Amino acid sequence: MLKAEHLRYTVDDLGAEETIIHDVSFAVEDGEILVVTGPNGGGKSTIAKLLMGIAQPTGGQIFLNGQDITDLSIDGHSKAGIGFAFQQPPRFKGMTVRRLLSLAAGRELPEKVCCDLLSSVGLCAREYLNREADQTLSGGEMKRIEIATVFAKKHQLSIFDEPEAGIDLWSFSMLVRQFEMMQRERDESLLIISHQERILRMADHILVIAEGKVQNFGTRDEILPQILAGQNQPAGCFCVRRGEEGFHHEA
Ligand SMILES: Nc1ncnc2c1ncn2[C@@H]1O[C@H](COP(=O)(O)OP(=O)(O)OP(=O)(O)O)[C@@H](O)[C@H]1O
């Protein structure tokens, strides 16, 4: 179980202190899917980076299975059992996709396993295994490869930051099935940042973050109807992508 208690994140913005995350607390139970949603700029990615040790909280604590991991490095968070797929994945010049998958898995992966991982995110494995994970890959290709690196290892908690971004509809359907499989068969907890209704429908719990604060938290059946009805939304800009049919805007 992951527990975030009273998380706070303050940055020095050109000499002025700016608090991006204010007193955020929530938990992800073992084997459950927590979907984090909310308006652009609300603080979702920042919370994910705090959970992964990419940024250090300026207040509060993070516990994984009772262990305080707040001050651990990225490597420490990874060793504790947290996997992370960025909203905009980094590129790795000079490294093949196959090598990247093996590094993520923490062992040399046989070709068959690499192929299965790439297929699970909708990529034709033979075309990609020996390609470099660099700028020559499209945004959608790199995004799917990075998601495959998280699938390569069993984690206590896997974090996916907007996995739908830049992914075509066919690959998106495969991804959804993979998430369901991870939770059901591997008993992993998932924290998925998303604006996509189909992903929100997979959630056990939904956390709505706006202006760096918890705006709403509860079970899917409590929160999703409110989101779809446009309740509790900050003025202007919170959009949920409905099904696979396009965007639905509530203002
Ligand atoms: N290091 C930083 N210095 C200053 N401001 C920052 C810093 N990191 C994030 N922010 C600001 O904090 C706010 C939250 O950003 P964050 O990326 O967490 O939002 P988000 O909810 O993930 O948005 P989106 O849905 O667009 O991905 C934004 O206004 C962003 O510009």
PDBQT file of the ligand as one rigid body, heavy atoms in Angstrom, charges set to zero:
ROOT
HETATM    1  N1  LIG A 301       9.783  23.458 -11.104  1.00  0.00    +0.000 N 
HETATM    2  C1  LIG A 301       8.716  24.245 -11.299  1.00  0.00    +0.000 A 
HETATM    3  N2  LIG A 301       8.806  25.588 -11.162  1.00  0.00    +0.000 NA
HETATM    4  C2  LIG A 301       7.726  26.395 -11.332  1.00  0.00    +0.000 A 
HETATM    5  N3  LIG A 301       6.491  25.945 -11.621  1.00  0.00    +0.000 NA
HETATM    6  C3  LIG A 301       6.339  24.610 -11.784  1.00  0.00    +0.000 A 
HETATM    7  C4  LIG A 301       7.423  23.690 -11.621  1.00  0.00    +0.000 A 
HETATM    8  N4  LIG A 301       6.979  22.436 -11.832  1.00  0.00    +0.000 NA
HETATM    9  C5  LIG A 301       5.653  22.576 -12.116  1.00  0.00    +0.000 A 
HETATM   10  N5  LIG A 301       5.273  23.865 -12.084  1.00  0.00    +0.000 N 
HETATM   11  C6  LIG A 301       3.914  24.404 -12.281  1.00  0.00    +0.000 C 
HETATM   12  O1  LIG A 301       3.067  23.682 -11.387  1.00  0.00    +0.000 OA
HETATM   13  C7  LIG A 301       1.783  23.477 -11.964  1.00  0.00    +0.000 C 
HETATM   14  C8  LIG A 301       1.448  21.988 -11.954  1.00  0.00    +0.000 C 
HETATM   15  O2  LIG A 301       2.165  21.327 -12.998  1.00  0.00    +0.000 OA
HETATM   16  P1  LIG A 301       1.923  19.805 -13.356  1.00  0.00    +0.000 P 
HETATM   17  O3  LIG A 301       2.796  19.466 -14.516  1.00  0.00    +0.000 OA
HETATM   18  O4  LIG A 301       2.077  18.997 -12.129  1.00  0.00    +0.000 OA
HETATM   19  O5  LIG A 301       0.385  19.831 -13.787  1.00  0.00    +0.000 OA
HETATM   20  P2  LIG A 301      -0.530  18.684 -14.382  1.00  0.00    +0.000 P 
HETATM   21  O6  LIG A 301      -1.754  18.610 -13.526  1.00  0.00    +0.000 OA
HETATM   22  O7  LIG A 301       0.239  17.429 -14.550  1.00  0.00    +0.000 OA
HETATM   23  O8  LIG A 301      -0.919  19.292 -15.806  1.00  0.00    +0.000 OA
HETATM   24  P3  LIG A 301      -1.248  18.584 -17.226  1.00  0.00    +0.000 P 
HETATM   25  O9  LIG A 301      -2.649  17.998 -17.110  1.00  0.00    +0.000 OA
HETATM   26  O10 LIG A 301      -1.214  19.746 -18.170  1.00  0.00    +0.000 OA
HETATM   27  O11 LIG A 301      -0.193  17.571 -17.525  1.00  0.00    +0.000 OA
HETATM   28  C9  LIG A 301       1.855  24.104 -13.363  1.00  0.00    +0.000 C 
HETATM   29  O12 LIG A 301       1.301  25.401 -13.288  1.00  0.00    +0.000 OA
HETATM   30  C10 LIG A 301       3.333  24.149 -13.667  1.00  0.00    +0.000 C 
HETATM   31  O13 LIG A 301       3.632  25.201 -14.555  1.00  0.00    +0.000 OA
ENDROOT
TORSDOF 0
